[in-house]
Amino acid sequence: MVLGNLLKDGAPELASLVEHPFSHEDVLFVGLRYDQMAPWELDYVDGHHMAYVTPEQLERDDSPVLDWVRAHGYGHLAIHFDIDALSPASFLQQYPNNPNEDFGDVPVGGMTLTQVAGLLAKVAQLADIVGLTIAEFLAWDLISLRENLARIDILAR
């Protein structure tokens, strides 16, 4: 987990490369489905008293996130956006929607892209977003298209 390395809790060979680690208090999980977390994730988040906001809390309003940013007084933010924080019904190109595999009972997000974009716009009014990663975008249809059409000579090269 990249975040683990930034907190100096990850793989030692990678965590050792981080010159300016984050503190656990500098992390806010937004859209976290606490009820769907694996036991080891629960232990980590709870054991380090890490802050989180659930999709259900954000259905009412964005104040838990905005209040957290204000309370910490950050002028600059780095944001990591996992696509799987989105509801699989509202955003199809993500892990649980692979049409070729049944992943069983995997955790799923509960937010919409519109909701996340609106929240990011509000956060950007409070602090400069100086880093934004978007992870776990899985273009299943494009992958399938590439794999299937690769059998045609003109597209195989």
N, C-alpha and C positions, 0 to 999 in steps of 0.2 A: 504494500500500500504506500503510495507516494506520500500521503499525509503522515504516515508513521515515520518515514525517513525525515521529513521536515520537522518533526517533533523529537527527533533523535531516538525514536522507539522502533525504528524499522530494521531492515537488514543492516548489520554492522558495517559491511563494506560500502553501502550507499549512505547510510546515516553519517558516517565519518566524513563524508564529503561536504556536508552542510555546515557552512561557516557561521551562519546566523540563524539558528533554529527558532521555530515558533514556540510559544508556550501554549499549553493546553487551554488557557484562558483566552487566547487569541483566535480560537476556532469556534464557529457557530455552524452547526448542522441545520440546514433549512430544508424542510420537506421530509425529514427523517420519519420513517414509519417505525416508531419505537417498538410497537407490538409485533413487528416482523423481523426484528434483528436476531441474528444468531447469538447464542449464549456468549461466545467470546467477544462479540461486538458490544453487547450489553455490559459485560465486565469491564471492558476498556473505557467506554463512555462514562459509565457510573463511577468506576474506580478513579478516574481522573477529573471527575466533576465537570465534564464538558457540557456546554450549553447546546440545546437543540430546540427547534420549533417544528411542530408537526403540521401536516397538511390541514388537519382539522382546525388548528389554531389560526391558520392563515385564511380559512374560509370566512372568518368574521372580518378581519382586517390585517394589514401588514405591520401593525404597531409593534409586535414582539421583535421583529427583525430591525425595524427602524430605531426602536428604543435601545436595542443592544448596541447598534452602531454608535448612536449618540452617547450612550453611557461610557463607551470605551474611548471616545474622542478621536477616533481614527481619521486621519486626513487622506490616507491612501489604503486601498484594499486590493487584495489578490483574491479572486473568486474561482473556485473550481465547481463546475456545473456538470454533474452526472446526469445524462439523459434519462437514466432509469429512475430519477426522482419524479418524472412525468408519468401520468397515468398511461398504461399501454393502450387504452381505448382512445386516448386523445393524441398520442404520438406513436405511430406504428414502428418506426425504425429503431427498435431497441431489443435488448436481450430476450425478454419473455415472448416476443412476437415472432421468433424464428419459425417459419412455416414448415421447416423440415425436421424439427425436433420437438419433443415434449419435455419441457424442463420441469414439469411437475409443479410443486408448490414453492416457487421462488418468490422472494419479496418483490412487490410492485409499488410504484410510485402513485401518488394521488393528486399531483398538481397538473395544471395545463400549461402549455407553452405561453399562452397569452398572460396567464397569471405570473409566471416566472419573469417574462419580459417586463411586465408592469412593475414588479418588485425591483428588478435590477435598475430600471429607470429612476425609481424613487431613491434607491440606495445611492445612485450616481449623483443625486442632488445633495447628498450629505457628505460624500467623500469621493475622491478621484479613484476610479477603478483603473488600476495600473497593470493588472494582469487578469486574464480570463481564459480558463481552459474549458473546453467542452469535450467531455469524455463519454465513451460508451454509445456513440452513435453507430448503429449497425444497419447498414443499408441492405437489408435482406434481398429485396427485389433486384438491386443492382448486382449483388453477388451472384444470385441465381442467373441473371441475364448473362453475365460474363462467363460463368461456368458452362452454361448450355450452348452459347453461341461460339465458344472456343473450338467447337468441333468443326466449324466452317473455316476452310483454308484462309479466306481473306481476313478473318478476324482472329485467327490463331497466332498470327505473327506479332 
